[in-house]
């Protein structure tokens, strides 16, 4: 991180100085050797995204099941289509060497990786607009109901970013 990047935003940011953030920073320092000042800046720059909390609190619509696996039937009809299968095969062929390497490194079969990329990004066409750090900080420090889970996800994300050399 460059010296200019160590500057906390004016006003401190949405998560600056919160006791839960400070506890998390101490944990990351003692458990994983993170620089506490660098983490303070990263988390102070994270933005609370209220729409994420609203989406998490939105009740799931109840639908009439078509049987014991009604949700699977709806899911399958949405994602397991001839067009999506063709795109998945094309994607797999195009990125076979990278998928093989990722599979060996992470222990996840290529077909699972391809399936997740298809469902989550529609083969890279849908890439989301929210920064991961903003989403995870919001859910870790502003959403108590699932804070424990998302704090673990934030921890894993920061470790991965450090290990992969991402700013």
N, C-alpha and C positions, 0 to 999 in steps of 0.2 A: 504494500500500500504506500502510495506516495505521501510525502509530508503534508501536502495540501488536503489529502483525503482524511487526515487525522483531525480535521476541524469539525466540531459539533455544530449543527445548524443553529442559526439564531433562534432563541426561545427554547432550545434544548431538544426539540422533537417530541413525538408522541409517547415514546417509551423511556426517555431519559430520566434517570433518577428513581424509577419505580423500584420498590423493594424486591419484587419478584424478578425484575431484570438484574438487579445487583446480585441476588442469590444465584441466578443462572450464570452470570459472568464469573463469579467466584468458583462455581462448579466447573465451568469450562477451563478456567485457569489451573485449578488443582488436579483435575482429572485428565485433561488433555493438553495442558501446557500452552493454552492460548494466551496471547497478550491482552490483559484486561482493558487497557486503554483503547486498543484497536477495536475490541468487541464493543466497548461503550460507544464509540463513534458509529460503528456499523449499526448497532441497535437504536441509537439516537436518530439516525437517518431513516430508519424504517418508518413507514407510515401506517397508521391504523386505518384499516379499510372497513368501514361500517357495513358496507353491502355484504361482506363475507359473513359477519355475525348475523345479519338479517337472513341470509340464505341458510345458515346453519339452524336458525330458529324456526324457519318456515316449516309448517307441518307437511308431512308427506301425504299426498292425495291418495285416498283409498280407492282402489279400483276393484271391480268384481273379478275374481279369479276365474280362469277357465279350467281350473283343476288344481291339483296339489302343486303343480309347477307353473302356475299362471304367469308369475313374474319372469321365469325363464323363457316361456313362449313369447312374451312381449319383447324381451331382450333379443332373443334369437331373430325374430322378425325384423327388428330394427338394424341389427349389425351383420347377421349371417345372410347376405344376399349374394347373388351371382356377381354383381358388379364389385362388391366389396371383396369377395374372394379373389376375383381377377386382379384387383389392385394390390391385394396382399401378396399374391404370387409374384407380381411384377416387382413389388418392393423387395421381397425376399431375394429374388434373383439379382436385382440391382445392387443390394447391399450384403450379399452372402458372405464375403470375407470379413466385413465389419461385424456382422451378426455372429459369425463363428467365433471371432475373437472375444466379443462381449460375453457370449455364452460360456466360453472357457474361463474367462476372468471372474464372472459373477455367479456362475453355476445355474443360470436360468436358460432353459431350452430356447432355441431361436424361435420356435412357433409361439411361445408365450410372449417373447419380446415383440414379435411382429403383430400379434393380436392386440397387445396393449397400445402400441403405436397407432394401429388402425383405429381403435376405439377412442383413444384419448386425443389424437391429433388429426384423424382422417388423413393419414399418410403425410403429415407435415403441413397440411393446408390450414389447420386451426392451431394457433400457437398461444392463445391467451394473452391478456394485456396486463396482468398483475404480476409484479415481481414476487418471486418465491419468498424472499426475506420479509416482504410486507405481509403476505398471507400467513406465513408461519409465526411471525411476531404478533400479529393480530390474534391469532388463535391460541398462542401460548400465554400472552400477557393481558388479553382483553376479553377472553372467553373462558371463564372459570370452569364451566361444565366439562370441557374437553382439554383443559390446559395441560394436564399431566401427559396425555398422549402427544399433543402437538409440541410440547417442549422437548420431548424425546425426538420428534421429527426434526425440529429446529437444530438440536444438537447434532444429529446425523448429517443434516444438510451442511452445517458449518464445517464439520470434520471432512466431508466429501469435498467441499469447495477448497479447503486448505490443501488436502491431499492431491487434488487435481490441478492446483495452481490457479484457481479462479479467484478474481477479485470480488 
